[in-house]
């Protein structure tokens, strides 16, 4: 069950993480979908979308999926991120992120993110697995 809407998360991120990449298209039960409009700052020669751009965007998508479930928490932080580049992403198209949480515990969230070129949403360009350390929440008396 989500506790924040996409709009609420965008407003929260505007305050605590204004330099983030992408726009939220939707959030759902343990999921988030985002879109990144590709500009010159995201490109490497080719023109292809750079690896650091895709890794950073996947990290933001994972954070958004977590926020949708736990609410506004600025100190949920990446503890691990593993990125597999599957094929080149053309710089001519937006990048779409589909994030899915696999486990959401009291102190740890684990998930995966697939990135797609908007020109072909059937074949991922990147697959990321990531975990986030979650701070103790006020309602969590067991930790």
VOBA-1610 file (N, C-alpha, C; in pm, whole numbers, padded with zeros to 5 digits, always signed):
BEGIN
Unk+00084-00118+00000Unk+00000+00000+00000Unk+00089+00125+00000Unk+00061+00215-00092Unk+00140+00337-00098Unk+00091+00436+00007Unk+00187+00513+00061Unk+00154+00616+00159Unk+00180+00756+00104Unk+00242+00763-00015Unk+00265+00891-00081Unk+00230+00876-00229Unk+00172+00981-00284Unk+00144+00983-00428Unk+00268+01030-00504Unk+00266+01014-00634Unk+00376+01063-00717Unk+00395+01213-00698Unk+00285+01287-00694Unk+00292+01432-00676Unk+00353+01469-00540Unk+00313+01397-00435Unk+00368+01424-00302Unk+00518+01395-00297Unk+00559+01288-00363Unk+00701+01254-00366Unk+00780+01359-00443Unk+00726+01404-00556Unk+00794+01510-00633Unk+00815+01635-00547Unk+00714+01676-00472Unk+00726+01794-00386Unk+00830+01771-00276Unk+00829+01652-00216Unk+00927+01619-00113Unk+01068+01623-00171Unk+01088+01562-00288Unk+01221+01561-00350Unk+01266+01700-00392Unk+01172+01786-00431Unk+01206+01925-00463Unk+01273+01993-00345Unk+01233+01954-00223Unk+01289+02014-00102Unk+01421+01951-00060Unk+01429+01817-00062Unk+01545+01749-00005Unk+01647+01698-00107Unk+01608+01688-00234Unk+01697+01631-00335Unk+01668+01697-00470Unk+01681+01832-00476Unk+01640+01904-00597Unk+01725+01871-00721Unk+01844+01818-00702Unk+01932+01788-00815Unk+01905+01651-00877Unk+01806+01580-00829Unk+01778+01446-00881Unk+01740+01450-01029Unk+01750+01335-01090Unk+01716+01321-01232Unk+01578+01262-01248Unk+01508+01300-01354Unk+01384+01235-01394Unk+01259+01289-01331Unk+01149+01244-01387Unk+01015+01278-01338Unk+00939+01148-01309Unk+00862+01151-01204Unk+00783+01033-01166Unk+00660+01026-01254Unk+00640+00912-01316Unk+00518+00890-01394Unk+00411+00823-01310Unk+00451+00729-01224Unk+00353+00663-01138Unk+00424+00590-01025Unk+00349+00569-00917Unk+00392+00482-00809Unk+00278+00387-00779Unk+00313+00269-00733Unk+00212+00169-00698Unk+00263+00086-00582Unk+00196-00025-00559Unk+00234-00115-00450Unk+00371-00173-00479Unk+00474-00121-00411Unk+00613-00168-00423Unk+00676-00136-00559Unk+00620-00038-00633Unk+00673-00006-00765Unk+00679+00145-00788Unk+00761+00181-00886Unk+00766+00320-00933Unk+00808+00318-01080Unk+00752+00411-01157Unk+00791+00429-01296Unk+00829+00575-01314Unk+00947+00596-01377Unk+00997+00731-01398Unk+01044+00747-01542Unk+01057+00872-01584Unk+01105+00905-01719Unk+01215+01011-01707Unk+01322+00989-01783Unk+01431+01086-01790Unk+01441+01137-01932Unk+01419+01268-01949Unk+01439+01332-02079Unk+01589+01351-02098Unk+01642+01297-02205Unk+01785+01298-02228Unk+01829+01431-02289Unk+01928+01492-02227Unk+01989+01616-02277Unk+02138+01594-02301Unk+02204+01694-02349Unk+02348+01683-02378Unk+02430+01642-02257Unk+02387+01684-02138Unk+02462+01652-02016Unk+02459+01503-01982Unk+02370+01426-02046Unk+02358+01282-02020Unk+02432+01196-02122Unk+02494+01259-02220Unk+02549+01184-02334Unk+02699+01161-02325Unk+02740+01052-02385Unk+02880+01022-02413Unk+02892+01013-02564Unk+03011+00999-02619Unk+03022+00988-02765Unk+02936+00874-02821Unk+02881+00900-02935Unk+02801+00794-02998Unk+02680+00842-03075Unk+02593+00927-03037Unk+02570+00969-02898Unk+02490+00862-02823Unk+02542+00821-02711Unk+02479+00722-02625Unk+02460+00782-02486Unk+02361+00730-02412Unk+02340+00774-02275Unk+02454+00716-02190Unk+02515+00799-02109Unk+02631+00757-02030Unk+02592+00660-01918Unk+02687+00577-01880Unk+02666+00483-01770Unk+02635+00552-01638Unk+02711+00656-01600Unk+02680+00724-01475Unk+02538+00783-01472Unk+02491+00830-01588Unk+02354+00883-01594Unk+02254+00772-01564Unk+02273+00656-01626Unk+02176+00548-01606Unk+02183+00491-01465Unk+02303+00480-01409Unk+02314+00432-01271Unk+02246+00528-01174Unk+02272+00657-01191Unk+02211+00756-01103Unk+02060+00759-01115Unk+02011+00748-01237Unk+01866+00748-01260Unk+01801+00625-01197Unk+01865+00510-01210Unk+01811+00388-01148Unk+01807+00402-00996Unk+01909+00465-00939Unk+01913+00486-00795Unk+01797+00575-00749Unk+01769+00680-00824Unk+01657+00768-00791Unk+01525+00692-00801Unk+01507+00610-00903Unk+01383+00533-00920Unk+01362+00438-00802Unk+01469+00378-00755Unk+01459+00289-00638Unk+01416+00369-00515Unk+01476+00485-00496Unk+01441+00571-00383Unk+01293+00611-00389Unk+01244+00643-00507Unk+01103+00681-00523Unk+01011+00564-00487Unk+01045+00443-00530Unk+00964+00325-00495Unk+00958+00307-00344Unk+01070+00331-00277Unk+01075+00319-00131Unk+00991+00428-00065Unk+01009+00552-00108Unk+00932+00662-00049Unk+00782+00640-00061Unk+00738+00584-00172Unk+00595+00558-00190Unk+00541+00464-00084Unk+00629+00378-00029Unk+00586+00280+00071Unk+00604+00326+00215Unk+00712+00404+00241Unk+00743+00439+00381Unk+00715+00584+00415Unk+00692+00667+00314Unk+00667+00808+00340Unk+00795+00890+00332Unk+00786+01020+00360Unk+00899+01111+00341Unk+01014+01082+00437Unk+01120+01025+00386Unk+01235+00990+00468Unk+01364+01028+00395Unk+01423+01143+00433Unk+01543+01188+00362Unk+01665+01101+00388Unk+01666+01023+00495Unk+01785+00948+00531Unk+01779+00800+00492Unk+01687+00761+00406Unk+01694+00628+00345Unk+01805+00639+00241Unk+01910+00557+00255Unk+02028+00573+00170Unk+02067+00443+00103Unk+02127+00457-00015Unk+02174+00342-00090Unk+02286+00274-00011Unk+02274+00142+00007Unk+02383+00068+00071Unk+02453-00025-00028Unk+02388-00055-00139Unk+02450-00139-00241Unk+02378-00114-00373Unk+02454-00110-00483Unk+02394-00095-00614Unk+02481-00171-00713Unk+02421-00265-00784Unk+02490-00346-00883Unk+02424-00323-01017Unk+02503-00282-01115Unk+02447-00240-01244Unk+02500-00327-01357Unk+02410-00379-01437Unk+02446-00456-01556Unk+02400-00377-01678Unk+02497-00337-01761Unk+02466-00267-01885Unk+02443-00373-01992Unk+02321-00380-02044Unk+02283-00487-02135Unk+02301-00451-02282Unk+02279-00324-02313Unk+02298-00276-02450Unk+02302-00124-02446Unk+02350-00065-02553Unk+02362+00081-02559Unk+02224+00146-02564Unk+02215+00261-02500Unk+02092+00341-02503Unk+02116+00464-02588Unk+02043+00475-02696Unk+02057+00589-02787Unk+02022+00719-02715Unk+02098+00821-02744Unk+02071+00951-02685Unk+01955+01025-02749Unk+01891+00962-02846Unk+01779+01024-02917Unk+01644+01003-02849Unk+01639+00922-02743Unk+01512+00887-02681Unk+01522+00898-02529Unk+01407+00926-02466Unk+01400+00927-02320Unk+01434+00788-02266Unk+01471+00784-02137Unk+01493+00659-02067Unk+01378+00640-01968Unk+01324+00519-01965Unk+01214+00484-01875Unk+01268+00389-01768Unk+01235+00415-01642Unk+01276+00328-01531Unk+01154+00261-01471Unk+01164+00130-01453Unk+01062+00053-01382Unk+01129-00008-01259Unk+01096+00046-01142Unk+01154-00001-01016Unk+01054-00089-00944Unk+01106-00196-00883Unk+01021-00289-00808Unk+01093-00332-00682Unk+01028-00313-00569Unk+01084-00358-00442Unk+01058-00507-00426Unk+01162-00580-00389Unk+01151-00724-00367Unk+01125-00752-00220Unk+01191-00674-00132Unk+01173-00688+00012Unk+01176-00550+00075Unk+01082-00525+00160Unk+01081-00400+00236Unk+01069-00437+00383Unk+01181-00428+00452Unk+01184-00458+00595Unk+01188-00332+00677Unk+01210-00350+00808Unk+01217-00234+00897Unk+01342-00151+00874Unk+01455-00218+00841Unk+01582-00146+00828Unk+01650-00162+00693Unk+01589-00243+00603Unk+01651-00269+00475Unk+01545-00284+00366Unk+01571-00225+00251Unk+01486-00244+00133Unk+01575-00299+00022Unk+01522-00397-00050Unk+01595-00458-00162Unk+01503-00453-00283Unk+01561-00415-00397Unk+01479-00407-00517Unk+01559-00417-00644Unk+01489-00403-00754Unk+01554-00404-00884Unk+01491-00296-00970Unk+01571-00248-01064Unk+01526-00146-01157Unk+01568-00189-01297Unk+01475-00181-01389Unk+01508-00202-01529Unk+01489-00070-01602Unk+01589-00035-01682Unk+01583+00085-01764Unk+01562+00045-01909Unk+01477+00122-01976Unk+01444+00097-02116Unk+01459+00226-02194Unk+01494+00214-02321Unk+01485+00327-02411Unk+01338+00343-02446Unk+01290+00465-02450Unk+01149+00488-02483Unk+01115+00438-02623Unk+01217+00416-02706Unk+01192+00365-02840Unk+01167+00215-02843Unk+01199+00144-02732Unk+01181-00001-02726Unk+01167-00044-02581Unk+01044-00048-02531Unk+01022-00085-02391Unk+01007-00235-02373Unk+01052-00313-02469Unk+01048-00459-02454Unk+01184-00516-02418Unk+01292-00442-02447Unk+01427-00491-02419Unk+01500-00392-02328Unk+01530-00433-02205Unk+01599-00340-02114Unk+01740-00308-02162Unk+01783-00185-02131Unk+01920-00145-02160Unk+02009-00162-02037Unk+01947-00158-01919Unk+02020-00173-01793Unk+01933-00250-01695Unk+01998-00337-01615Unk+01931-00405-01504Unk+02012-00377-01378Unk+01946-00324-01276Unk+02010-00286-01151Unk+01945-00360-01036Unk+02027-00410-00944Unk+01977-00455-00815Unk+02036-00361-00711Unk+01957-00329-00611Unk+02004-00231-00512Unk+01941-00260-00376Unk+02011-00216-00274Unk+01955-00220-00139Unk+01972-00083-00075Unk+01879-00052+00011Unk+01879+00075+00083Unk+01875+00047+00233Unk+01955+00120+00308Unk+01947+00119+00453Unk+01839+00218+00494Unk+01749+00172+00578Unk+01639+00257+00624Unk+01661+00295+00769Unk+01644+00421+00803Unk+01661+00461+00943Unk+01547+00407+01029Unk+01575+00399+01157Unk+01470+00356+01249Unk+01356+00457+01243Unk+01236+00406+01231Unk+01118+00493+01224Unk+01054+00503+01362Unk+00984+00613+01389Unk+00925+00633+01522Unk+00831+00519+01565Unk+00764+00456+01469Unk+00670+00349+01502Unk+00739+00214+01519Unk+00872+00209+01503Unk+00948+00085+01511Unk+01015+00076+01648Unk+00952+00013+01743Unk+01006+00003+01878Unk+01093-00121+01897Unk+01099-00210+01798Unk+01173-00334+01813Unk+01322-00319+01785Unk+01363-00211+01721Unk+01505-00197+01682Unk+01586-00133+01791
//
